[in-house]
C-alpha cells in the first residue's frame, strides 16, 4: 500500500519484481504517470491493483495481460480519449468485472467524456484465423500454415512454436502471415502451433494441433525380467497406432491367457508395454521377435529369452516369480492373435496344467478310499463292542448310533425278533448268549428267539427280572 508519494512517477519490474508473492497492490494519491510493460512480469500472483487518483493519461494492456486480475481500479486519472485505453472499456464490459467504475477521458477539445461512451475511429480488437486447425502431415514432408488477421490499428502477428523440433520459417510482414515447416519430424507430433494477433486495443490467438504420421519404430526392447509375471519390456513409436505381432523361434506366437501383450503407458504416439508370460519353463527359452506395423511401414526387433535351465544339467531353475490368477485384457494396440499358426510354448503350458489336474484327481480318489476304509474299521470295531439293547418300535434303546446302524443291517437279513449280543462277560447283563459251536446256522436251532450273527445262530435267554416277566410267563423250553 503506497499513498501520497508525489515523486513516484513510474512502476517497473526493478521496483516490484522482488515481491514474487505479491497479491494486492495499491498506489493512490501519488504522481504515477507511467507503468512499464514489463512491470509485473514476475508478479504472477497479483489479483488486485488499485491505481486511483494518480496522473495516468494512458495505460497499455501489456503489463496486465498475463495476470488473472479480479479488480483493476483506475478512477480519477486524467486519461486522454485514444485507442490505447480502449482495452479498459472492454475490460469493464466483461462479465468478470464486479463493479462499473466512474471512468472518463478528455478528448481533443478538452471535453470530459465517460469512458463507456468513448468512440475512437479505426480502433477495434484484433482477430486471428488459421487456414487449418487440424494439421496432418507425413513424416519428412513439408507443410505451410496461414494466419489471417483483422483489427484496428492493424495488429502485429507472431507465431508461438513451443518445443518445435522441425526446421521452419515464417513471414509476418504480409496478411495473411505464413509459417512453413520443412522435413517434419515425428517428434513434433501432438504439438500445438499458435498465431497471435495484437494491437493497442488487445490481442487474439488461434491454435492448431500438428499430427505427424510415421512408420513404427521399436525404440527399446530388453531380455525378460521377473516381476509379478515374466515380462519382455518394449517401447514402440508409431502413428497411426501400430499393430504388434510376436514370433517365437520364427513361428507366429498365438497369444493366450498365459502369454499376452500388455500396454502400460501411452504417451502421444509412444507405447510402453511388455510381453507377459505366466510361469514359463525351459521349454519357453528361445528367440522372441517383435514386429510393429502400420500403413506407413514396419519395424522389428529380436531378443533372446532364458527363463529356466534344462532339468538335469545341474544348474537348476532360476528364481521364478509367484504366479497368481489374473484377468487378461485385450491388446491396446489391436488384435495380435493369429489362430492359423501353432506355437509350442503355449501348448506346453496347457499340457503341464492337464498333468497337474490328473495328479490331483488320483490323489483325491485315493484319499476317499482310505477314508472309507477307516470308517468301516471304526464301524466293525465299535459295533462289536457296543452295549446291547432291545429294539422297540424300530429303535434300539441302550446302544449307540453305530450299534443301531449295525442292527438295522441285521434286520434286513433276518426275520422275527432281534437282540443285540454283547461279547462282554458282564454279570449285570440281562442277556447271555450260548454258541453251539457250529459254523453253519440252521433254521431249527436256537428256537424262535435265536438270532443269526455271521455264520452262527445263537439262542437268546431272557432275564425275567430285567424285562419284568414273571416265572409263570416263561416258555417251557427256555
Beta strands, then each sheet from edge to edge (+ up, - down):
strand 1: 2-3
strand 2: 10-11
strand 3: 24-28
strand 4: 34-35
strand 5: 48-50
strand 6: 71-73
strand 7: 79-80
strand 8: 104-106
strand 9: 112-114
strand 10: 124-130
strand 11: 134-138
strand 12: 143-152
strand 13: 156-160
strand 14: 167-171
strand 15: 177-182
strand 16: 192-198
strand 17: 203-221
strand 18: 225-226
strand 19: 230-239
strand 20: 243-248
strand 21: 251-252
strand 22: 259-267
strand 23: 270-277
strand 24: 286-294
strand 25: 297-305
strand 26: 390-392
strand 27: 395-397
strand 28: 432-434
strand 29: 451-453
strand 30: 456-461
sheet 1: 1+ 3+ 5+ 6+
sheet 2: 2+ 4+
sheet 3: 7+ 8+ 9-
sheet 4: 10+ 12- 15+ 14-
sheet 5: 11+ 17+ 16- 13+
sheet 6: 11+ 17+ 19- 18+
sheet 7: 11+ 17+ 19- 23+ 22-
sheet 8: 21+ 20- 24+ 25-
sheet 9: 26+ 27-
sheet 10: 28+ 30- 29+
end
